[in-house]
């Protein structure tokens, strides 16, 4: 049998092929999926679910090997690897704004009033524009979106209104938007490595920090903070993605299988996410933390100008529309 150049390329890429009626059928493909979460995280479990469903839908022809805990590389390394063709898939979010500015919309403070509102945007026209730009600019294709727990403010007193912040010393990530928003609300924010936060809260260098409940729980902040103020100031989502080069190498039928498996993984992750939110709150309350309902409208109104001052001109009209919604 004569080996054609195109078939030789498939074999060199590690894709076995067989001839049926003179046509080459790709099979025994393994996709490498690396991400930053640990094995107990809903994102990892959903990634494993994606692999199981894709294998089922392709009768075992396509497998997915999942690499958690940054074992295949850090987020930006994985994105670069996908662009180079050495990695097939990852879970990534607003980091993609380094290539596609619209990806900044995935995590804008107070832009999304509820998880339903966030889903509506992610699955709607704006979401399609974000995904199209990511494909074009980053050569990475979003195929599903996973929820992230909203960020909440912890402290050692109740802070129901921004008027109650009173220069509160707080740690924020090294994101200029976050720093400026909390300054506008009346706090005294400062960037700090996450690894330093617990000790800084313990010794009084800072008085508060903000993170999703899952991270508040895993970092044991309940040992050094008494209150969780339900500011929910950042609602955001993150994408399950596949390298565009990998996507284009799939047949139309296999592309459809990938999207079906991704939809099943997205629904599975949402169920895990909702259960984890309830479990994390129950755990933290069991450890003595008091949950405080806040005046979200007052927080959002005071944050608006700082948010709009920090977003680029391309997405500013969209953000203005989100605030007006």
Secondary structure as GFF3:
##gff-version 3
##sequence-region A 1 325
A	DSSP	alpha_helix	5	12	.	.	.	ID=ss1
A	DSSP	beta_strand	16	20	.	.	.	ID=ss2
A	DSSP	beta_strand	23	27	.	.	.	ID=ss3
A	DSSP	beta_strand	29	34	.	.	.	ID=ss4
A	DSSP	alpha_helix	42	57	.	.	.	ID=ss5
A	DSSP	beta_strand	62	67	.	.	.	ID=ss6
A	DSSP	alpha_helix	75	84	.	.	.	ID=ss7
A	DSSP	beta_strand	89	92	.	.	.	ID=ss8
A	DSSP	three_ten_helix	94	98	.	.	.	ID=ss9
A	DSSP	three_ten_helix	101	107	.	.	.	ID=ss10
A	DSSP	alpha_helix	115	123	.	.	.	ID=ss11
A	DSSP	alpha_helix	125	138	.	.	.	ID=ss12
A	DSSP	beta_strand	140	155	.	.	.	ID=ss13
A	DSSP	three_ten_helix	162	164	.	.	.	ID=ss14
A	DSSP	beta_strand	169	172	.	.	.	ID=ss15
A	DSSP	alpha_helix	176	185	.	.	.	ID=ss16
A	DSSP	beta_strand	188	191	.	.	.	ID=ss17
A	DSSP	three_ten_helix	194	196	.	.	.	ID=ss18
A	DSSP	alpha_helix	197	203	.	.	.	ID=ss19
A	DSSP	beta_strand	208	211	.	.	.	ID=ss20
A	DSSP	alpha_helix	213	218	.	.	.	ID=ss21
A	DSSP	three_ten_helix	221	223	.	.	.	ID=ss22
A	DSSP	beta_strand	227	243	.	.	.	ID=ss23
A	DSSP	alpha_helix	244	248	.	.	.	ID=ss24
A	DSSP	alpha_helix	252	286	.	.	.	ID=ss25
A	DSSP	beta_strand	290	292	.	.	.	ID=ss26
A	DSSP	alpha_helix	296	310	.	.	.	ID=ss27
A	DSSP	alpha_helix	313	324	.	.	.	ID=ss28
###
